[in-house]
């Protein structure tokens, strides 16, 4: 028995002494020597953490560690980021739960240090004060939820087809596949924030035999692939609970220098539950934020019972050399699949337009709002399948381009339209739109001429893809509260005037718009008593078939 215990202790000591590899992003070296737990910063920026063998045995026996175990003061004044990062590094090495100390307030200053979370973490009732007034690296996350699993290249796959059901690869487990063709540009943005587009990209899940999960299908044809990466998906869920976070806002110049002092989720199969994020110290200027909860390069992530805060809107000069308001987010989702927000709300008024819309997303599939009260849902560079249900959306409403099914049900929408198809990316939705059992309060009750589906498309700009309107639109049990309409109001329109210049057959589109084929109406009512119209531009929508079941 003594021999077995000695062997066990020696193996622990050997494992701990090895520390993290030099290439580790954690920048933490862990050793095991006699004495007490010590956390010190090295000249090269790494942390050195010494954990005596007795302490290793103790923490492994109880299965958890606290930030105070590694020297965190929790007094709201002392910078605790080194102790926090050290705690997680040790917990990651031994698979231990991390718990914040109850009633502690952890101050986190502007030094560049990221704590990597790879084990369950309970922030509990602790507060975290993140001071962004003097930041060394605005791109360094405060926390990154990461995986022990490493990505690898799939060199043998040269092409892909839209809706392809299988790739020829044998994999160690289910994997998240990210593919790029840098020789094709898409999402060539139009307008004040114009750009030259993004490389063609897609992200999807396959099982170990290469079968594609068709709930999130491949959406593009790839005639050539310049990069394709597989990231194994963690089977065991990782849970992060609690925590009251406050960001002291930056005072930087108002330009597109995004701050990413956040919780970055870069691991699949994660639950964030019961977190709260507040913001204080915003002034009349500041740089925008890239999302306090920033989800990317992963799948199967749920954020629930969480309270967020919208950021104040600032202006700058855009790519077209004209003033533009900058997008700034508390939620951000990029290159991610099956991401759900459940029972989430925000501290500020969802109809106050001095605050920017709370969510921005790019290159995603299967996004969900359920039981949320938030100022905006937004998909910039495309979403394949999105659902908003049992929710209330504020002044920026629902903005999307993409494909598949866009479903809005059992919800109240207080934006200027029920769905805005983003004009800067071609007002394109290749698929179906269903709006069911909803209430639409145009512009939160302000007197405007309401349109259910808004957007703009001139046909003169190449977005890098064919642009579509939803092939079929279903409006079922929709109540339009347009009681405060203007005197000239003719009634709500199904479609906004997408192209005021296209009023007869003489107008020629260089890049033709594929328009809606059918609109199905079932029990659509208005508070004004005015009937639903097709559009202020009936010529553009002359071929749309409207089937009324009411």
C-alpha positions in Angstrom: 0.0 0.0 0.0 2.9 2.4 0.9 4.6 1.5 -2.4 1.4 2.3 -4.3 0.9 5.6 -2.6 4.6 6.6 -3.2 4.2 5.7 -6.9 1.0 7.8 -7.0 2.7 10.8 -5.5 5.7 10.5 -7.7 3.6 10.3 -10.8 1.7 13.5 -9.7 4.9 15.3 -9.0 6.4 14.3 -12.4 3.2 15.4 -14.2 3.0 18.8 -12.4 6.7 19.5 -12.8 6.4 19.1 -16.5 4.0 22.1 -16.5 2.5 23.4 -19.7 4.4 23.0 -23.0 6.2 26.1 -24.2 3.6 26.5 -27.0 0.7 26.5 -24.6 -1.6 29.5 -25.0 -2.1 29.5 -21.2 1.3 31.0 -20.6 1.5 29.2 -17.2 4.3 26.9 -15.9 3.4 24.8 -13.0 5.9 23.2 -10.6 5.7 21.1 -7.5 8.2 21.9 -4.7 8.0 22.2 -1.0 6.9 25.3 0.7 3.6 27.2 0.0 1.6 27.9 -3.1 3.2 30.8 -4.9 2.1 32.6 -8.1 4.6 34.9 -9.8 4.9 36.6 -13.1 8.0 35.9 -15.2 9.9 38.3 -17.4 8.6 36.7 -20.6 5.0 37.3 -19.5 4.4 33.7 -18.4 3.1 32.8 -14.9 5.1 30.5 -12.6 2.9 28.6 -10.2 4.4 26.4 -7.5 2.0 23.9 -5.8 3.5 21.7 -3.1 2.8 18.0 -3.4 0.6 18.0 -0.2 -1.6 20.7 -1.7 -1.9 18.7 -5.0 -3.1 15.7 -3.0 -5.5 17.8 -0.9 -7.2 19.5 -3.9 -7.5 16.3 -5.9 -9.2 14.7 -2.9 -11.8 17.4 -2.5 -12.2 17.8 -6.3 -12.1 21.6 -6.4 -10.1 24.7 -6.0 -11.0 28.3 -5.1 -9.4 31.5 -6.4 -8.3 32.3 -2.8 -6.3 29.1 -2.7 -3.9 30.7 -5.3 -3.8 34.1 -3.6 -6.8 36.0 -5.0 -7.7 38.7 -2.5 -11.3 39.4 -3.7 -11.3 42.9 -2.2 -12.2 44.8 -5.3 -8.9 46.6 -5.4 -6.0 44.2 -5.8 -5.6 42.9 -9.3 -6.5 39.2 -9.1 -6.0 38.1 -12.7 -2.8 36.2 -12.1 -4.3 34.2 -9.2 -7.4 33.5 -11.3 -5.4 32.3 -14.3 -3.2 30.2 -12.0 -6.3 28.6 -10.4 -7.7 27.6 -13.8 -4.3 26.3 -15.1 -4.0 24.0 -12.1 -7.6 22.9 -12.3 -7.2 22.1 -16.0 -4.2 19.9 -15.3 -6.1 17.8 -12.8 -9.7 18.0 -14.0 -10.9 20.0 -10.9 -14.0 22.2 -10.4 -13.2 25.9 -9.9 -15.3 27.9 -7.5 -15.2 31.6 -6.8 -15.2 32.6 -3.2 -18.7 33.8 -2.1 -19.1 37.5 -1.7 -15.7 38.2 -3.2 -15.1 41.1 -5.7 -12.3 40.3 -8.0 -10.7 43.3 -9.6 -9.2 42.6 -13.1 -7.0 45.4 -14.4 -5.7 46.0 -17.9 -2.6 43.7 -18.0 -2.5 41.1 -20.7 -3.5 37.8 -19.0 -6.1 35.3 -20.1 -7.5 32.6 -17.8 -8.3 29.4 -19.7 -11.3 27.5 -18.5 -11.3 23.7 -19.3 -13.2 22.4 -16.3 -16.6 23.2 -14.8 -16.6 26.6 -13.1 -18.9 28.1 -10.5 -18.6 31.9 -10.3 -21.5 31.8 -7.8 -22.3 35.1 -6.1 -18.9 36.6 -6.7 -18.4 39.9 -8.5 -15.8 40.5 -11.2 -14.8 44.1 -11.9 -13.1 44.3 -15.3 -11.3 47.7 -15.8 -10.9 48.6 -19.4 -9.6 52.2 -18.9 -6.0 51.2 -19.4 -5.6 48.0 -21.4 -2.4 46.5 -22.7 -4.0 44.3 -25.4 -7.7 44.9 -26.2 -7.8 41.6 -28.1 -6.9 39.5 -25.1 -10.0 37.8 -23.5 -10.3 37.8 -19.8 -11.5 34.2 -19.9 -11.3 31.7 -22.8 -13.3 28.5 -22.5 -11.1 26.0 -24.5 -10.6 22.4 -25.2 -7.8 19.9 -24.6 -8.6 18.5 -28.1 -6.5 19.9 -31.0 -7.6 20.7 -34.5 -5.9 19.0 -37.5 -5.9 19.4 -41.3 -7.8 17.3 -43.8 -5.4 17.4 -46.7 -7.2 14.9 -48.9 -10.5 16.7 -49.4 -10.2 19.0 -52.5 -13.9 20.0 -53.3 -17.3 20.1 -51.6 -20.9 20.3 -52.9 -23.9 22.1 -51.4 -26.0 19.6 -49.3 -23.2 16.9 -49.7 -24.1 14.2 -47.2 -20.7 12.7 -46.5 -17.0 13.6 -46.7 -14.3 10.9 -47.3 -12.5 10.9 -44.0 -12.1 8.6 -41.0 -12.0 10.7 -37.9 -11.2 10.0 -34.2 -14.6 11.3 -33.2 -17.4 13.7 -34.3 -15.7 16.8 -35.6 -16.4 20.4 -36.4 -15.2 21.0 -39.9 -14.2 24.5 -41.1 -13.5 25.0 -44.8 -12.2 28.0 -46.8 -11.6 28.9 -50.4 -9.6 32.1 -50.3 -9.9 32.5 -54.0 -13.6 33.2 -53.9 -15.0 36.3 -52.2 -18.5 36.5 -50.8 -20.5 38.9 -48.6 -19.0 41.8 -50.5 -20.5 44.5 -48.3 -22.3 47.5 -49.8 -22.9 50.9 -48.2 -21.2 53.0 -45.5 -19.2 50.0 -44.2 -18.4 48.7 -47.7 -15.6 46.1 -48.1 -14.1 43.6 -50.5 -15.8 40.6 -49.0 -14.7 37.6 -47.0 -13.2 34.3 -48.3 -15.8 31.7 -49.1 -16.3 29.7 -45.9 -18.5 27.0 -44.3 -18.7 25.2 -41.0 -20.5 21.9 -40.3 -20.4 18.8 -38.1 -19.5 15.2 -39.2 -19.5 12.0 -37.3 -16.3 9.8 -37.1 -17.3 8.2 -40.4 -17.6 11.5 -42.2 -21.4 11.7 -42.3 -22.6 15.3 -42.3 -25.2 16.4 -39.8 -27.9 17.5 -42.3 -29.6 19.7 -39.7 -26.7 22.1 -40.4 -25.9 21.2 -44.0 -23.1 22.4 -46.3 -24.5 25.5 -47.9 -21.9 26.3 -50.6 -20.3 24.6 -53.6 -16.5 24.6 -53.1 -14.7 24.1 -56.5 -11.5 24.5 -54.6 -10.4 24.3 -51.0 -7.5 26.3 -49.7 -7.9 25.3 -46.0 -10.0 22.6 -44.3 -9.6 21.9 -40.5 -11.3 19.3 -38.3 -11.7 20.0 -34.6 -12.9 17.0 -32.4 -16.0 17.8 -30.4 -15.8 17.4 -26.6 -18.4 14.8 -25.6 -18.5 15.8 -22.0 -20.5 19.1 -21.3 -18.7 21.9 -19.6 -20.8 24.1 -17.3 -20.2 27.7 -16.2 -22.6 29.1 -13.6 -23.2 32.4 -11.9 -21.0 35.4 -11.6 -21.8 39.1 -11.6 -19.5 40.9 -14.1 -19.1 44.6 -14.5 -17.1 46.2 -17.3 -15.6 49.7 -16.6 -15.8 50.9 -20.2 -12.8 52.0 -22.2 -12.3 55.7 -23.0 -10.5 55.1 -26.3 -11.1 57.0 -29.5 -14.4 56.1 -31.3 -13.1 54.1 -34.2 -13.2 50.4 -35.3 -10.7 49.2 -32.7 -12.9 46.5 -31.1 -12.3 45.5 -27.4 -12.6 41.8 -26.7 -12.2 41.8 -22.9 -14.7 39.1 -22.5 -15.6 35.5 -22.0 -14.6 33.7 -25.2 -16.2 30.3 -25.8 -14.0 28.3 -28.1 -15.1 24.8 -27.0 -18.1 22.7 -28.1 -20.8 21.4 -25.7 -20.8 24.3 -23.2 -23.6 25.7 -20.9 -23.4 29.2 -19.5 -26.1 29.6 -16.8 -27.0 32.5 -14.5 -24.4 35.0 -15.5 -24.9 38.8 -15.3 -23.0 41.5 -17.2 -23.2 45.2 -16.4 -21.4 48.2 -17.9 -20.5 51.4 -16.2 -18.4 54.5 -17.0 -19.5 55.0 -20.6 -19.0 58.6 -21.7 -19.6 60.6 -24.9 -16.9 58.5 -26.8 -15.4 55.1 -26.7 -14.3 52.2 -28.8 -16.8 49.4 -29.6 -17.0 46.0 -28.0 -16.9 42.6 -29.7 -19.3 40.8 -27.3 -18.8 40.1 -23.6 -20.0 36.5 -24.3 -18.2 35.8 -27.5 -18.9 32.4 -29.0 -16.9 31.1 -32.0 -15.4 28.0 -33.7 -17.6 25.6 -31.8 -21.0 23.9 -31.6 -23.8 23.0 -29.1 -23.5 26.1 -26.8 -26.4 27.3 -24.6 -26.6 30.6 -22.7 -29.5 30.7 -20.3 -30.9 32.7 -17.4 -28.4 35.4 -18.2 -28.7 39.2 -17.9 -26.7 41.3 -20.3 -26.3 45.0 -21.1 -26.4 46.9 -24.4 -23.5 49.2 -25.2 -23.8 52.9 -25.9 -23.7 53.7 -29.6 -20.8 55.8 -30.9 -20.1 57.2 -34.4 -17.0 57.2 -36.6 -16.0 57.7 -40.2 -16.7 54.5 -42.2 -15.1 53.0 -45.2 -17.1 55.2 -47.5 -15.6 58.3 -45.8 -19.0 59.2 -44.2 -20.2 59.2 -40.6 -21.5 55.8 -39.5 -22.7 54.4 -36.1 -20.5 51.5 -35.0 -21.9 48.1 -34.1 -21.0 47.2 -30.5 -22.2 44.0 -28.9 -22.6 42.2 -25.6 -23.3 39.0 -27.5 -21.3 37.8 -30.4 -21.4 34.5 -32.3 -19.1 33.7 -35.2 -18.5 30.4 -37.1 -20.7 28.4 -34.6 -23.5 25.9 -34.9 -26.5 25.1 -32.7 -26.2 28.1 -30.4 -29.2 28.8 -28.1 -30.1 31.8 -25.9 -32.8 30.8 -23.4 -34.4 33.1 -20.9 -32.0 36.0 -21.5 -32.7 39.7 -21.0 -30.8 43.0 -20.7 -30.5 45.6 -18.0 -31.3 48.6 -20.3 -34.5 49.4 -22.2 -34.7 47.2 -25.3 -36.4 50.2 -27.1 -33.8 52.8 -26.2 -31.9 53.5 -29.4 -29.0 55.2 -27.7 -27.8 51.7 -27.1 -26.8 49.4 -29.9 -28.5 46.1 -30.6 -27.2 43.4 -28.3 -26.3 40.5 -30.7 -24.1 40.3 -33.8 -23.3 37.0 -35.7 -21.5 35.7 -38.8 -21.2 32.4 -40.5 -23.6 30.5 -38.1 -26.2 27.8 -38.3 -29.2 27.0 -36.1 -29.3 30.0 -33.9 -32.1 30.2 -31.3 -33.8 32.8 -29.1 -36.3 31.3 -26.7 -38.0 33.3 -23.9 -35.6 36.2 -24.5 -36.2 39.9 -24.1 -33.5 41.6 -26.1 -33.0 44.6 -28.4 -31.9 42.7 -31.5 -31.3 39.5 -33.3 -28.8 39.9 -36.1 -27.0 37.7 -38.7 -24.5 39.7 -40.7 -22.7 37.3 -43.0 -25.3 34.7 -43.1 -27.1 32.2 -40.8 -28.5 28.8 -42.0 -31.7 28.4 -40.0 -32.7 30.7 -37.2 -35.6 30.6 -34.7 -37.0 33.3 -32.5 -39.8 32.1 -30.2 -41.6 33.1 -27.0 -39.5 36.3 -27.1 -39.7 40.1 -27.3 -37.4 42.0 -29.6 -36.7 45.7 -29.2 -35.9 48.7 -31.4 -33.4 47.0 -33.7 -35.7 44.0 -34.2 -34.7 40.9 -36.3 -32.0 41.5 -39.0 -30.8 38.5 -41.1 -29.5 37.2 -44.3 -29.0 33.5 -44.9 -30.7 30.4 -45.9 -33.0 27.6 -44.7 -35.9 28.3 -42.3 -36.3 31.6 -40.5 -39.0 31.0 -37.9 -40.6 33.7 -35.7 -43.3 32.5 -33.4 -45.1 33.4 -30.2 -43.2 36.6 -30.1 -43.6 40.4 -29.9 -41.5 42.5 -32.4 -41.1 46.2 -31.7 -38.6 47.1 -34.5 -39.4 49.0 -37.7 -40.3 45.7 -39.4 -40.9 42.1 -38.3 -37.8 41.0 -40.3 -35.2 43.2 -41.9 -33.2 41.5 -44.7 -29.9 43.3 -44.4 -29.4 45.5 -47.5 -25.6 45.7 -47.0 -25.4 42.0 -47.8 -28.0 41.9 -50.5 -31.2 41.4 -48.5 -30.9 37.7 -49.3 -32.7 34.8 -47.7 -32.6 31.6 -49.7 -35.4 29.6 -48.1 -38.6 30.1 -46.2 -39.9 32.7 -43.7 -42.6 31.7 -41.2 -44.1 34.3 -38.8 -46.7 32.7 -36.6 -48.7 33.7 -33.5 -46.9 37.1 -33.2 -47.6 40.7 -32.4 -45.9 43.4 -34.4 -45.7 46.9 -32.9 -44.1 49.0 -35.6 -41.3 51.2 -34.2 -42.6 50.5 -30.7 -45.8 52.4 -31.5 -44.3 55.4 -33.2 -46.3 56.7 -36.2 -44.6 55.1 -39.3 -45.8 53.5 -42.4 -45.2 49.9 -41.5 -43.8 47.1 -43.6 -43.5 43.5 -42.4 -40.4 42.6 -44.4 -37.9 45.4 -45.1 -34.7 45.5 -47.2 -33.2 47.1 -50.2 -31.8 45.7 -53.4 -30.7 47.8 -56.5 -29.4 44.9 -58.6 -26.3 46.9 -59.5 -23.9 45.5 -56.8 -22.1 42.1 -56.9 -22.3 40.6 -53.4 -20.5 37.5 -54.4 -23.6 35.3 -54.6 -27.1 35.3 -56.1 -29.5 37.2 -53.9 -32.9 35.7 -53.0 -36.0 36.8 -51.2 -37.7 34.1 -49.1 -39.2 31.7 -51.6 -42.3 31.3 -49.5 -43.5 33.5 -46.7 -46.2 32.4 -44.2 -48.0 35.0 -42.0 -50.3 33.2 -39.5 -52.1 34.6 -36.6 -50.3 37.9 -36.8 -51.6 41.0 -35.0 -50.3 44.4 -36.2 -50.6 47.1 -33.6 -50.6 50.1 -36.0 -53.0 52.2 -34.0 -50.7 55.3 -34.1 -50.3 55.4 -37.8 -49.7 58.7 -39.7 -52.5 60.5 -41.5 -51.3 59.4 -44.9 -51.1 55.8 -43.8 -52.5 53.4 -46.3 -52.2 50.3 -44.2 -49.2 47.9 -43.5 -47.3 46.5 -46.5 -46.0 43.0 -46.7 -42.9 44.2 -48.5 -41.1 47.6 -48.1 -40.1 49.4 -51.3 -36.9 47.4 -52.0 -36.0 49.4 -55.1 -37.8 52.7 -55.7 -36.2 52.9 -59.2 -37.7 49.6 -60.4 -41.2 50.8 -61.3 -41.5 49.4 -64.8 -39.9 46.9 -67.1 -37.3 49.3 -68.4 -35.2 48.9 -65.2 -32.4 46.4 -65.7 -30.7 44.6 -62.9 -27.1 43.6 -63.6 -27.4 41.0 -60.8 -31.1 39.9 -60.8 -32.9 39.4 -57.5 -34.8 36.2 -57.1 -38.1 37.3 -55.7 -40.7 35.6 -53.4 -43.0 33.2 -55.2 -45.8 32.9 -52.6 -47.1 34.6 -49.5 -49.6 32.7 -47.4 -51.9 34.8 -45.1 -53.9 33.3 -42.3 -55.6 35.5 -39.7 -53.6 38.7 -40.1 -55.3 41.6 -38.3 -54.5 45.3 -37.8 -55.4 47.7 -35.0 -56.0 50.5 -37.5 -58.5 48.4 -39.5 -56.5 49.1 -42.6 -56.0 46.1 -44.9 -52.6 44.5 -45.6 -51.1 45.7 -48.9 -48.4 44.1 -51.1 -46.0 47.1 -51.2 -45.5 50.7 -52.0 -43.9 49.3 -55.1 -46.5 46.9 -56.5 -44.7 46.6 -59.8 -41.6 45.0 -58.2 -43.8 42.4 -56.5 -46.3 41.9 -59.3 -45.6 38.2 -59.7 -45.9 37.3 -56.0 -48.8 35.0 -55.4 -50.7 36.0 -52.3 -52.9 33.2 -50.9 -55.3 34.5 -48.2 -56.9 31.9 -45.9 -58.6 34.5 -43.8 
